[in-house]
Amino acid sequence: MTDVVPTDPHAESEWGRVALWLDPSNIRWLAQHCCCGDEASEEDHDRCSRIRFRSSTALHKSRNSA
């Protein structure tokens, strides 16, 4: 298993990212649901995939850091 690397808040801020604190059940839901309709563009599907991946990763990291 690879070591968990803590998030660097300064680097994330420089990239324009913001912290988002959600209840684990909301993160789990977000990680498992794509609400893109049939008319959604490939860009929208890619964005949704990134959000779901990051949600799943955040949930995984929170479980392993406890």
Rosetta constraint file for C-alpha pairs under 8 A:
AtomPair CA 4 CA 61 HARMONIC 7.36 0.50
AtomPair CA 4 CA 65 HARMONIC 7.94 0.50
AtomPair CA 7 CA 12 HARMONIC 7.67 0.50
AtomPair CA 8 CA 12 HARMONIC 6.24 0.50
AtomPair CA 9 CA 13 HARMONIC 6.06 0.50
AtomPair CA 10 CA 14 HARMONIC 6.19 0.50
AtomPair CA 11 CA 15 HARMONIC 6.34 0.50
AtomPair CA 12 CA 16 HARMONIC 6.47 0.50
AtomPair CA 12 CA 17 HARMONIC 5.25 0.50
AtomPair CA 12 CA 18 HARMONIC 7.18 0.50
AtomPair CA 13 CA 17 HARMONIC 5.28 0.50
AtomPair CA 13 CA 18 HARMONIC 6.55 0.50
AtomPair CA 22 CA 26 HARMONIC 6.27 0.50
AtomPair CA 22 CA 27 HARMONIC 6.36 0.50
AtomPair CA 23 CA 27 HARMONIC 6.50 0.50
AtomPair CA 24 CA 28 HARMONIC 6.02 0.50
AtomPair CA 24 CA 59 HARMONIC 6.78 0.50
AtomPair CA 25 CA 29 HARMONIC 6.19 0.50
AtomPair CA 26 CA 30 HARMONIC 6.10 0.50
AtomPair CA 27 CA 31 HARMONIC 6.04 0.50
AtomPair CA 27 CA 55 HARMONIC 5.73 0.50
AtomPair CA 27 CA 56 HARMONIC 7.27 0.50
AtomPair CA 27 CA 59 HARMONIC 6.78 0.50
AtomPair CA 28 CA 32 HARMONIC 6.38 0.50
AtomPair CA 28 CA 55 HARMONIC 7.23 0.50
AtomPair CA 28 CA 56 HARMONIC 6.85 0.50
AtomPair CA 28 CA 59 HARMONIC 7.12 0.50
AtomPair CA 29 CA 33 HARMONIC 6.19 0.50
AtomPair CA 30 CA 34 HARMONIC 7.87 0.50
AtomPair CA 30 CA 51 HARMONIC 7.94 0.50
AtomPair CA 30 CA 52 HARMONIC 6.09 0.50
AtomPair CA 30 CA 55 HARMONIC 6.58 0.50
AtomPair CA 31 CA 51 HARMONIC 7.38 0.50
AtomPair CA 31 CA 52 HARMONIC 4.12 0.50
AtomPair CA 31 CA 53 HARMONIC 6.46 0.50
AtomPair CA 31 CA 54 HARMONIC 7.71 0.50
AtomPair CA 31 CA 55 HARMONIC 5.08 0.50
AtomPair CA 31 CA 56 HARMONIC 5.12 0.50
AtomPair CA 32 CA 52 HARMONIC 6.71 0.50
AtomPair CA 33 CA 52 HARMONIC 7.47 0.50
AtomPair CA 34 CA 48 HARMONIC 6.51 0.50
AtomPair CA 34 CA 49 HARMONIC 7.75 0.50
AtomPair CA 34 CA 52 HARMONIC 7.79 0.50
AtomPair CA 36 CA 40 HARMONIC 5.75 0.50
AtomPair CA 36 CA 44 HARMONIC 7.30 0.50
AtomPair CA 36 CA 45 HARMONIC 6.59 0.50
AtomPair CA 36 CA 48 HARMONIC 7.60 0.50
AtomPair CA 40 CA 44 HARMONIC 5.92 0.50
AtomPair CA 40 CA 45 HARMONIC 6.77 0.50
AtomPair CA 41 CA 45 HARMONIC 6.41 0.50
AtomPair CA 42 CA 46 HARMONIC 6.09 0.50
AtomPair CA 43 CA 47 HARMONIC 6.14 0.50
AtomPair CA 44 CA 48 HARMONIC 6.14 0.50
AtomPair CA 45 CA 49 HARMONIC 6.11 0.50
AtomPair CA 46 CA 50 HARMONIC 6.26 0.50
AtomPair CA 47 CA 51 HARMONIC 6.28 0.50
AtomPair CA 48 CA 52 HARMONIC 6.12 0.50
AtomPair CA 49 CA 53 HARMONIC 5.99 0.50
AtomPair CA 50 CA 54 HARMONIC 6.05 0.50
AtomPair CA 51 CA 55 HARMONIC 6.04 0.50
AtomPair CA 52 CA 56 HARMONIC 6.14 0.50
AtomPair CA 53 CA 57 HARMONIC 6.12 0.50
AtomPair CA 54 CA 58 HARMONIC 6.03 0.50
AtomPair CA 55 CA 59 HARMONIC 6.26 0.50
AtomPair CA 56 CA 60 HARMONIC 6.15 0.50
AtomPair CA 57 CA 61 HARMONIC 6.06 0.50
AtomPair CA 58 CA 62 HARMONIC 6.11 0.50
AtomPair CA 59 CA 63 HARMONIC 6.35 0.50
AtomPair CA 60 CA 64 HARMONIC 6.41 0.50
AtomPair CA 61 CA 65 HARMONIC 6.06 0.50
AtomPair CA 62 CA 66 HARMONIC 6.51 0.50
